[in-house]
């Protein structure tokens, strides 16, 4: 919880200290379709890698007769 407050609080404190316009400084725009698809592919690929990581089998754990 403290980390989340720091992630949000430090930039807002910096904006307040600099007396900047929050809307101008943190202007968020919708991504293009191409960027959104690329982000989706990256997230999907990372998810597949994470899910596949638990199913790996070490060679030393396999039956040694397979390699003879």
N, C-alpha and C positions, 0 to 999 in steps of 0.2 A: 504494500500500500504506500509506503514511504517513497519507494522508487518511482511509482506512478505520479505521485505528487511532485517529485523533483523534475520528472520529464516534462510535465505541464507547467510547473511553477517557474523554473529557471528562464525559459524563453519569455514568458509573460512578464517576469520581473525585469528582464533586460529591456523589453519594449517600454515598460513603464519608466524605467530609469532614463532611457534615451528620449522619452516623450515623443515617440513615433506614432503614426497612425496604424492601428492594428490591422485594419482591412487592407491597407496598401502593403504593409510588410509581409503579412501572411496571406497573400492573394492565392487562393486555391482555384484551380480550373479543372474542368472535366478532361480526362485523357481522351485522346483520339481512339477510334475503334481499333486501329493497328496496335497502339500501346496497350489497350485493355486486353486484347487477345494475347499479346506477348506476355503480359503479367499473368494471365490465366494459365498459359502453357508452363511458365516457370513454376507457379504454385502447384500445378498438377504433377509436373515432373519431380519436384521436391517431395511431394506426398508419396509418389510411387517409390522413390528411393528410400524414404523413411520407413514405409510399410514393408518393403522388401528386405530391409536390413535385419530384421528379426528372424528371417527364414534362411539365413546363410548357414551352411554346414562346413565345418573345418575338415580338411582332408584327413587329419589325424583321427577324427572321430568316425570316419567311414570304415567299412569292412575292408581289411587289407587284402582279402582274397580277390577283390574286384580288379586290383592292379597287378595280379600275378598271372 
